[in-house]
Amino acid sequence: MARNSVQSVLETADRLGLGWDDVEEMPEAEVYAALFPGRGVRESVFAQPDWGRVHTELARVGVTLKLLHQEYVDACGQALAVMSYDRFCRLYGDFAAVSGATSRVGHKAGRSIEVDWSGPTMQLLDPTTGEISKVYLFVACLPFSWYAFVEATLDMRQESWLRAHTAMFSFFGGSVPRLVPDNLKTGVISHPREGEVVLNDAYREMAAHYSAAVLPGRVRAPKDKASVENTVSHVATWVIAGLRHENFTSLPQLRARISEQIDAYNRQPFQKRDGSRLSVFTTEEKPLMKPLPAALFEISTWSYKRKVNKNAHVVWARNFYSVPFSHIGAHVDLRVTDTMLEVYRNDER
């Protein structure tokens, strides 16, 4: 607030003989009316929208404040005075601030998932040797509902990264159009300031299986995935600090306790709005997510530029795999899963 505005309020209060004791228990609207009688009366002239409905509708894909204002105008017709679009936007902002509801202008339900590794780690204890091993935490968050998922892994390699994603999609019970990771090599090979983002093949393949596009946050731009960054800090409190007095001797044991902690975290009521992460996810976000594919994603390993021998075979893990004779001497790429090996030449299978 500007200094002149503060001075005006103090002078008016002094002129009316109003002190802090007089207004301490009064609602803000009554204080304003007492200090500035007559101001703000025109607000009631306009037809008032159902701000709760506006807030709910903004969660839907493609719905904007501009569209809702036009629907409000159409509903009022000629019988009621309607507020301008600027006033409509300002009053929605006031509603979101007063009610504690997070503004829906930034995020849409069921549209994106933000993912990252937690900086702080946990540990496992070998009961026989007493050796301590590090455990890493994969963290995911739906930025609309703030519904969170955490998976413990023994490393941060490619396979663990992908398996954590498949567990995440199963936990959420649906998919979204956008995955927003950090610029880790397990997901993103390069992210230039200008030009096309180059994705890791295995990560792109996994995202495609769930009909999602990978749109990594900009380098050194944490606000691009602020939701998961915030969730990571909460995980440090709810999971790492919350379980600090317990010893874990196996990964399944640790994962079970993490699941209990995250369930409690998701169920905790919001401080400044109704509901919880779980309730918002269940009622508003989950219905808008895409169904999961019928088959689980099969994690693959890629090996590039393998030369086809003169006997029309290519070698992988000390085994020989035959290819058509026309490929002798060519360099091919191999995609290997637990159940099959595929050979690609110039991106053709």
RAVEN-V691427 format. One record per residue. N is the residue number from 1. RES is the residue in three letters. D_CENTER is the distance of its C-alpha to the mean C-alpha in Angstrom with 1 decimal. Layout:
N | RES | D_CENTER
N | RES | D_CENTER
//
This chain:
1 | MET | 33.5
2 | ALA | 36.5
3 | ARG | 39.5
4 | ASN | 41.8
5 | SER | 39.7
6 | VAL | 39.8
7 | GLN | 43.6
8 | SER | 44.1
9 | VAL | 42.5
10 | LEU | 44.6
11 | GLU | 47.8
12 | THR | 47.3
13 | ALA | 46.7
14 | ASP | 49.8
15 | ARG | 51.8
16 | LEU | 50.9
17 | GLY | 51.5
18 | LEU | 47.9
19 | GLY | 46.7
20 | TRP | 43.6
21 | ASP | 45.2
22 | ASP | 45.8
23 | VAL | 42.2
24 | GLU | 40.2
25 | GLU | 39.8
26 | MET | 39.6
27 | PRO | 36.5
28 | GLU | 35.2
29 | ALA | 36.6
30 | GLU | 40.0
31 | VAL | 40.1
32 | TYR | 39.3
33 | ALA | 42.0
34 | ALA | 44.5
35 | LEU | 44.0
36 | PHE | 43.8
37 | PRO | 45.6
38 | GLY | 45.2
39 | ARG | 42.0
40 | GLY | 39.0
41 | VAL | 41.4
42 | ARG | 40.6
43 | GLU | 37.0
44 | SER | 38.5
45 | VAL | 40.3
46 | PHE | 37.2
47 | ALA | 35.9
48 | GLN | 32.8
49 | PRO | 29.7
50 | ASP | 27.9
51 | TRP | 25.0
52 | GLY | 23.3
53 | ARG | 23.5
54 | VAL | 22.4
55 | HIS | 19.2
56 | THR | 18.6
57 | GLU | 19.6
58 | LEU | 17.3
59 | ALA | 14.4
60 | ARG | 16.2
61 | VAL | 15.8
62 | GLY | 18.4
63 | VAL | 19.4
64 | THR | 20.1
65 | LEU | 22.2
66 | LYS | 25.0
67 | LEU | 25.2
68 | LEU | 25.1
69 | HIS | 27.8
70 | GLN | 30.0
71 | GLU | 29.7
72 | TYR | 30.7
73 | VAL | 33.6
74 | ASP | 34.8
75 | ALA | 34.7
76 | CYS | 36.8
77 | GLY | 39.4
78 | GLN | 42.5
79 | ALA | 43.1
80 | LEU | 40.5
81 | ALA | 39.7
82 | VAL | 36.2
83 | MET | 34.2
84 | SER | 33.1
85 | TYR | 29.7
86 | ASP | 29.3
87 | ARG | 30.3
88 | PHE | 28.0
89 | CYS | 25.0
90 | ARG | 26.3
91 | LEU | 26.9
92 | TYR | 23.5
93 | GLY | 22.2
94 | ASP | 24.8
95 | PHE | 23.8
96 | ALA | 20.2
97 | ALA | 21.5
98 | VAL | 24.3
99 | SER | 22.6
100 | GLY | 19.7
101 | ALA | 17.3
102 | THR | 14.3
103 | SER | 15.2
104 | ARG | 13.8
105 | VAL | 14.9
106 | GLY | 11.8
107 | HIS | 9.2
108 | LYS | 10.5
109 | ALA | 10.1
110 | GLY | 9.5
111 | ARG | 8.9
112 | SER | 5.8
113 | ILE | 3.8
114 | GLU | 3.6
115 | VAL | 6.9
116 | ASP | 9.9
117 | TRP | 13.2
118 | SER | 14.3
119 | GLY | 17.3
120 | PRO | 19.4
121 | THR | 20.8
122 | MET | 22.8
123 | GLN | 26.1
124 | LEU | 28.3
125 | LEU | 32.0
126 | ASP | 34.7
127 | PRO | 37.1
128 | THR | 40.0
129 | THR | 39.8
130 | GLY | 37.7
131 | GLU | 35.6
132 | ILE | 32.1
133 | SER | 29.3
134 | LYS | 25.8
135 | VAL | 22.7
136 | TYR | 19.3
137 | LEU | 15.9
138 | PHE | 13.0
139 | VAL | 9.7
140 | ALA | 6.5
141 | CYS | 3.8
142 | LEU | 3.4
143 | PRO | 3.6
144 | PHE | 7.0
145 | SER | 8.4
146 | TRP | 6.7
147 | TYR | 8.0
148 | ALA | 8.2
149 | PHE | 10.1
150 | VAL | 12.5
151 | GLU | 15.2
152 | ALA | 18.4
153 | THR | 20.1
154 | LEU | 23.5
155 | ASP | 22.5
156 | MET | 19.9
157 | ARG | 21.8
158 | GLN | 20.9
159 | GLU | 21.7
160 | SER | 19.7
161 | TRP | 16.6
162 | LEU | 17.1
163 | ARG | 18.2
164 | ALA | 15.1
165 | HIS | 13.1
166 | THR | 15.7
167 | ALA | 15.6
168 | MET | 11.8
169 | PHE | 12.5
170 | SER | 15.6
171 | PHE | 14.0
172 | PHE | 11.7
173 | GLY | 14.8
174 | GLY | 13.6
175 | SER | 12.0
176 | VAL | 10.2
177 | PRO | 11.8
178 | ARG | 9.4
179 | LEU | 8.3
180 | VAL | 7.5
181 | PRO | 9.5
182 | ASP | 12.0
183 | ASN | 15.5
184 | LEU | 16.9
185 | LYS | 20.0
186 | THR | 18.7
187 | GLY | 16.4
188 | VAL | 17.8
189 | ILE | 21.6
190 | SER | 21.9
191 | HIS | 20.0
192 | PRO | 22.9
193 | ARG | 22.9
194 | GLU | 24.6
195 | GLY | 24.8
196 | GLU | 22.8
197 | VAL | 20.0
198 | VAL | 21.6
199 | LEU | 19.5
200 | ASN | 20.7
201 | ASP | 22.5
202 | ALA | 21.3
203 | TYR | 17.6
204 | ARG | 18.3
205 | GLU | 20.4
206 | MET | 17.7
207 | ALA | 15.2
208 | ALA | 18.2
209 | HIS | 19.1
210 | TYR | 15.9
211 | SER | 16.5
212 | ALA | 13.4
213 | ALA | 13.9
214 | VAL | 12.8
215 | LEU | 12.1
216 | PRO | 12.0
217 | GLY | 11.6
218 | ARG | 15.2
219 | VAL | 17.4
220 | ARG | 17.7
221 | ALA | 15.2
222 | PRO | 12.7
223 | LYS | 11.7
224 | ASP | 10.1
225 | LYS | 7.1
226 | ALA | 8.3
227 | SER | 5.6
228 | VAL | 5.8
229 | GLU | 9.3
230 | ASN | 10.0
231 | THR | 9.1
232 | VAL | 11.3
233 | SER | 14.0
234 | HIS | 13.9
235 | VAL | 14.2
236 | ALA | 17.2
237 | THR | 18.8
238 | TRP | 18.1
239 | VAL | 18.5
240 | ILE | 20.5
241 | ALA | 22.6
242 | GLY | 22.8
243 | LEU | 24.3
244 | ARG | 26.4
245 | HIS | 29.7
246 | GLU | 29.2
247 | ASN | 30.4
248 | PHE | 28.9
249 | THR | 31.0
250 | SER | 28.9
251 | LEU | 25.4
252 | PRO | 25.4
253 | GLN | 26.6
254 | LEU | 23.8
255 | ARG | 21.1
256 | ALA | 22.7
257 | ARG | 22.7
258 | ILE | 19.1
259 | SER | 18.2
260 | GLU | 20.4
261 | GLN | 18.9
262 | ILE | 15.2
263 | ASP | 16.8
264 | ALA | 18.5
265 | TYR | 15.5
266 | ASN | 13.7
267 | ARG | 17.1
268 | GLN | 17.9
269 | PRO | 18.7
270 | PHE | 17.1
271 | GLN | 19.6
272 | LYS | 19.9
273 | ARG | 19.1
274 | ASP | 20.0
275 | GLY | 18.2
276 | SER | 15.6
277 | ARG | 12.0
278 | LEU | 14.0
279 | SER | 16.1
280 | VAL | 13.7
281 | PHE | 11.8
282 | THR | 15.3
283 | THR | 17.0
284 | GLU | 14.8
285 | GLU | 11.8
286 | LYS | 13.3
287 | PRO | 16.4
288 | LEU | 14.6
289 | MET | 13.0
290 | LYS | 15.4
291 | PRO | 17.7
292 | LEU | 17.7
293 | PRO | 20.6
294 | ALA | 23.8
295 | ALA | 24.1
296 | LEU | 21.9
297 | PHE | 21.0
298 | GLU | 23.9
299 | ILE | 23.1
300 | SER | 25.5
301 | THR | 27.1
302 | TRP | 28.5
303 | SER | 31.8
304 | TYR | 33.1
305 | LYS | 36.6
306 | ARG | 38.5
307 | LYS | 42.1
308 | VAL | 43.9
309 | ASN | 47.2
310 | LYS | 50.6
311 | ASN | 50.6
312 | ALA | 47.6
313 | HIS | 45.3
314 | VAL | 42.2
315 | VAL | 41.5
316 | TRP | 38.5
317 | ALA | 38.6
318 | ARG | 42.4
319 | ASN | 42.5
320 | PHE | 43.9
321 | TYR | 42.3
322 | SER | 44.5
323 | VAL | 43.6
324 | PRO | 45.9
325 | PHE | 48.7
326 | SER | 47.7
327 | HIS | 44.9
328 | ILE | 47.3
329 | GLY | 46.7
330 | ALA | 43.3
331 | HIS | 40.1
332 | VAL | 37.4
333 | ASP | 33.8
334 | LEU | 33.1
335 | ARG | 30.2
336 | VAL | 30.7
337 | THR | 29.2
338 | ASP | 30.6
339 | THR | 32.7
340 | MET | 33.7
341 | LEU | 34.2
342 | GLU | 33.8
343 | VAL | 35.6
344 | TYR | 34.5
345 | ARG | 36.7
346 | ASN | 35.5
347 | ASP | 32.3
348 | GLU | 34.5
349 | ARG | 34.8
//
